[in-house]
């Protein structure tokens, strides 16, 4: 499957950010600020781990010869971090190849203007030409999943560069999120980068919130289990989610609802399905009396997501919500 996917991308879209499979051509998109090759850099570690040596060398050569950072567009801080910087860092730690380290650090430096806010909570878009916020950020909220999904990569940028600024940026974000008043211990999805207060009381473990929670438990694990702050924040958040958002449908399927201003919205988005794996990952380091419980909860959520696809007409097109035929998710 990977060889087929890579061969198709190489044939129809090499160097472009994405392949459009129906029209069989490349697509640049508007969220990468003019950067190219998102699929290539995203695929480096997979190609290496699958021992697709020829394909990996081809991808590496493209990075060396064609991945240029002198771009002038407006880019999503979140997307550039998880796809480009994350991909480059992963490739470096697997191979030790200097080109991946140097490109990751240079790109990280280009993202720093997004953090120039009164609170340190970054704006969502950075303008590479002007070195400041992008136009889409001028009046908007910052999103929990975006500002909360930088920690892993930025700590490694500091480790590899010796420059503390990357770690300082994400530690400041952590402090703001930790100290904010949270309704019932839940983290709302939208906050102001200017005032540091929540702007909408919408809580979701799916889109807009998802990877914030994932990065907490992974920060604990990545630190060789020394980042006790991340650990505490993760388990406190999970307890609040379980108490206020967790429900069981009339059909007996466990799901995590969304919360809007004190009212439960009984839907579970497709992106929330990662949470089964996340809860399983964190079960081992939970309090002893909670470990088996979290393992079972992870299995239940995963079953719900599997059923939402298995019972739909086309499992490959599950969409953003569980299918109506799955269950009516009410009280």
N, C-alpha and C positions, 0 to 999 in steps of 0.2 A: 504493500500500500504506500509506504513512504517513497519507494523508488518510483512508483507510478506518479505520485503527486509531484515529486521533484522534477521528473522528466517533463511533465506537462507544464509546470511553471517555467522550466528552462526553455522549452520550445516556444511558448507563446508570450512570456512576460518577463524574461530574464532582466533583472535590474529594476523592474518596476516594483512598487510596494506590494501589490496583490495581483492575483490572476482572476479574471472574470471567466468562469468556466463555460458559460453559455455562448458568449460572443468570442471566446478564445483570444482575448487580448489582455494587455496589462492595464492596471488602474493605479494612479498615483494617490488619489484621495486628497483631502484638504486639511488633514490633522497632523501632518508630519513636517510642515514648515519648509517643504522643498527637499527634504531628505529622501533618498532612494533606498531600494533594496530591503524593505522591512521584512519580507518573507525570507530572504537570504539570511539575514542576521538572526531572525527568530528561529531558523532551522539549524543553525550551526551545531548546537549541542546535541540535537537529535541525530543529525547525520553522523556525528562523532561516536555517540553511544551505540548506534546501530552498526558501527563499523562499515559504513558506506564511504570508504576511503577516497575513492575517486570523486564522488560528489562533494565530500567535505573539502578536499583540496581545491576544487573548482570554486566553492563558496568562499574559502579563505582568500584565493587569488582575487576574487571580485572585491572583497573588502580592501585588500592591499592596493588595488589599482583604480577602483572606481567609486569607493565610498568616500565622498568628499563632504566636508562639514561647512564649507563656505556658502551656506544657503541663507536666504533672506526672508523667508516666509514666516507665518505664524503657526506655532505647533502646540499640540496638547502636551502639557507637562507629563501627565499620566501615561499617555500612549508612548511617548518617546522614552520615558523611563523604563516601563515594563518590557517593551519590545526591543528597543535598540540597546539601551544600557544594560538591561538584564541579559539580553542575548550575548552581548560582547563580554560581559563579566563571566557568564557561564562558560563561554568558549575559552576564555583565558585560564580559568581555574582548571579546566579539563586538559588543556594543552600546554600552558605556559608560554604561548606565542605572544610576543610583545605587541604586535599590531593590535590585538584585541584590547589589551590593557590601555595603551595610549589613546586609542579612539574612544574608549569608554570615558576616560578622564576628560578629554577635550570636550566631549559632548555634555558631560555633567557640568562643566564650567559654563557652557552656553545656556543651561537651564537656570542658573543661579538668580538672574533678575526676577524670576517669578516670585521669589521669596521676599522681595523688598516691599513688605507691607507692615503696618504698625504692629501687628500681632506675630508676624512670622509665618502665619498660615498662608501658603502660596496661592496666587491666582492660578486659574486653570490653564491659561494660554500665555505663552511667551513669544514675543516678537524677536526673531533672531537678528533682524536688520538693525532695529533701534536699541536692542538690549533692554527691553522693558516689557511690561504687560502687553499682551495682545488685545486687540479691540474687543474681542468677545468677553474679556475679563473686566472691562472698565466698571460695570455696575453690578455684576453678578455675584452670587454666592459661590463659595468654595464647596466642593462635594466631599463628603467623608471618605468615600472609597478612593478618591484621587489624592487628597492630601495625606491620607493615612496609609498609602501604599508606595511609600518612597524609602522607608526605613532600611530595608535589607540592602538595596542597591547602594544607597548613599553611605552607609557604614563601610561597605567594601570599597567605595571610591576613596574614602579617607585612608583605609588600610593600604591601598595600592599607591596612592599619591603622596601620603604623608601630610596632606593638607586637611586640617581639622574642620574647615568650613563646611564640608559636606555633612559630617556627623553633627555639627552644631545646628545645622538647619533642621534636621529631622528630630533631634532631641528637643528642640524648642517646640515643634509641632506636638510631640508627645506630651510635653508639660501642659500646653494649652488644653489639649483634649482631656487629659487626666483631671485637671482642676476645674473644668467647666461644670456648671450645674446641669445635671442630666435628669430628665423626667423618669422617675422610677428606675434610675440606673441605666436607662436606654440611651444610646447615642443617636440623635437625629441626623439626618443625611445632609442637611444644608446648614452652613455656618458662614458668618461674615468674616472675611479676612481683615477687615478694618477694625471692627469692634470686638471680635472674638466671642460673639454671642450667637446662639442658634437663631436661624431666620425662619425655619419652618419645622414644625414638630411632626416630621414624617420619618418613621423608622422602618428599615427594611434590611434583612440579611441578604437580600438579593441585590439587584441593580441599585447603584448609588451608595450602598453600604458594604457590600460583600467582602472585598479584599482587605478592608481595614481589619476585620476580625482575623482573617487568615494571616496577615502580617504580624499580628500580636503573638500568636502561638508559634509562628515560624521564627520570630525574633528571639523568643525564649530558647528555642532549639538551636538556632544558629549561634547563639552566644555560649554554647556548651553549657546551657542551663544556668547562666549567671545573671541574665537580665530578669531579675525578679519583678521589676516594675511591669514589664510586658506580660509576664505570667499572671500577676495579680489582676491586671486590667482585663485580660482575656477571660479568666474564670468568673470574674465579677459580671462581665458583660453576658457571658453564657448563662449564668444563673438568672439574670434579668430577662433574657430572651425566653428562657424556659418558663419562667413564672408568668410573663405577660403576653407572650406571642405564640407559644406552643399550643396547638390544638389537635384534636382527633376528629376526623370527619365522621358523619353518620355511617359511612362504609368501613370505618375502622382504620383509616390511613392517617398517619401522623404528619402534620405539616406545620410550617412556621408562617404565621400570618404577618401582615404589615400593620403598622400603627399610625394613624393620622389624627393628630390633635386629641388623643384620648379615646378614639373610636377604632376598633379593630376592623381592618379590611381583610376579609377572609379569602385571600388569594396568596398563592406561593409562586413566584416567578421562576422561570427556567434557571436564571443565574443563581438562585438560592440552592440549587441542587448540589453545588460544591460543598455545602455545609455538612453533609453526611461524612465526607472524607475528612473535613477539618475536625469535626468532633471526634472521629475515630483517632485521628493523629494526636489530639490532645488528651485522650482518655488515660493514657499511661501515666501522665504526670499529675492527674487530678488527685484529690484526696482519696485515700484508699477506699472509703465507703462509697465513692461516686464512680469509680473506674468501670465497674461492670455496667452500671446504669448508663454511662455515656457511650459505651460500646453498643449497648442495645438501642439507645436513641439514634446513634449513627446508622445502624442497620435499618431502623424503622423509616427514617427520612429517605435513605437510599432506595428502599422498597417503594415508597410513595412516588419518587421520581421515575423509577423504572416503570411502575404501573401507568404513570401519566403518558408515557410513550407507547408502552405495549398495548394499551387500550385505544390509542388513537388510530385513525385510518391510515396514517403514514408516519411511522416512528421517526423518520428522518426529518419530519417537519413538526416537531412538538410545539413550536411557537413560544411565546412569552409566558403563557399560563398553562396550568394543567388542563387537559381537555374536559369539556363539560360532561362527557360520559364517565369520567373518573369518579366524580362525587360532587355533591353540593356542599361547599365548604361554608357552613353556617354554624351558629352557636349550638 
